[in-house]
């Protein structure tokens, strides 16, 4: 089985937009950190759409960060970052401070602002 799509036990799967230079750079940074080898990283701009799962289409996967937790639940936006960061020791210490519902709402508002300006950097079809 292709290692890029195999699911590790007690891990998560991160669906990211590899055609977005900012997103690609951020994910590349995470991939260098301790804990990253236990995470499945899927570039939603390049993978076969069926790999995303029945509950996630390519358009949605490219619109904002999605993470599937070890239990198979799909989360998006700020909650997806919290799930991802929980698996990276360098950032996991933040999780107790940012995982409450009110903080997630605030972070989602900030993420939505970023998503509105992100198309300025996203180059369709770039690899």
N, C-alpha and C positions, 0 to 999 in steps of 0.2 A: 504494500500500500504506500502511496505517495506520502512522505513524512509531512509535507506542507498541509495536508488535509486530515491527517490522523489526529484523533482526539486523545490527549493524555489524561490519565486518571487524575482526579482532584485538580483539574486545570480549567482554563477557559479558552474560548475561541474568540479572537478579535477580528472583526470585519472592518476593513479600512479602505479608503479611496486612494489607491496607489497612483492615480492620475493627477492628484492634487499635490503639488510640490511641497507645500507646508505639511500636509498630512503624512506624506511619504517620509519626510525628514524627521518628523516627530516619532513615527513608528520605528524608523531605523535607529533612533536614539534608544527607545525602549528595548529594542531587540538586542542591544549590547549589554544590558544590565543583568545582574544576577536574578534568576527566576524566569527570565525570558524563554529559556529553552523548554520550560514546561508549558508554555502557552502556544496555542496554534494560531498562526498569523495568516489570514486570508485577504489577499488583495481583491476586493470586490469588483474592481475595474477590469480584472483579467481572468478571474477564475470562471469555471463553468457555473452557470446560474443555479443548477440543481444542488451544487455543493453548499449553497447558502442556506438550504433547508426550505421546507414548505411554508414556513411562517416569515420568510424574509425574501423580498424580491430585490433585484439589482438596483433599481431606482432608489428604493428606501435605504439600501446598504450604502449607496454612494452619497446620500443626502446628509447623513450624520453617522457618527461612530455607533456601532452595535457590538455587543459582547454577549456570547452565550456562556453562562456559568456552568459549573461542573454538573449541576442538576438538569441542564438542558434548557433553562429559562433564558429567554432573550431579553436583554435590557438595552436601552439606547440613551444617547445624550450624556448628561452629567453622570447618571447612574452607571453608564457603561465605563466611564473613566474611573469611577470609584471601584468597580469590579476589577478592572485591569490593574489599577494601582495596588489593590489588595494582594496581588500575586507578585509584585515587585518589591522586595525588601527595602529598597531605597525610598519608596514612596508609601509603603504600607502603614507607616506610623501616622500618616495623615488621615487614614480612613475613619478612625473614630470621631474625628473632628468635622468631617465633611459628609458623613453618611446619613445625617438626619434629614427628614423630609423638607424642612424649611431651607436648609443649606442647599440641598439638591435643587430646589426650585430657583434659588438665586443663581446657582451655577448654571442651570439650564437657560436662564435669561441671558447671562453673559455668553454662553455658548451659541445661543441663537443670534446674538449680535455678530459674533465671529462668522457664523454660517451665512449671514447676509452679505458680508464682504469677501468671503472665500472665493466666489466665482472670478474675482479679479486675478487670482493666482492659479486657478485650476485650468490646465490646458488639456482639452479633450483629446484623447488618443495618445498623449505623451507617455513614455515608458520610463 
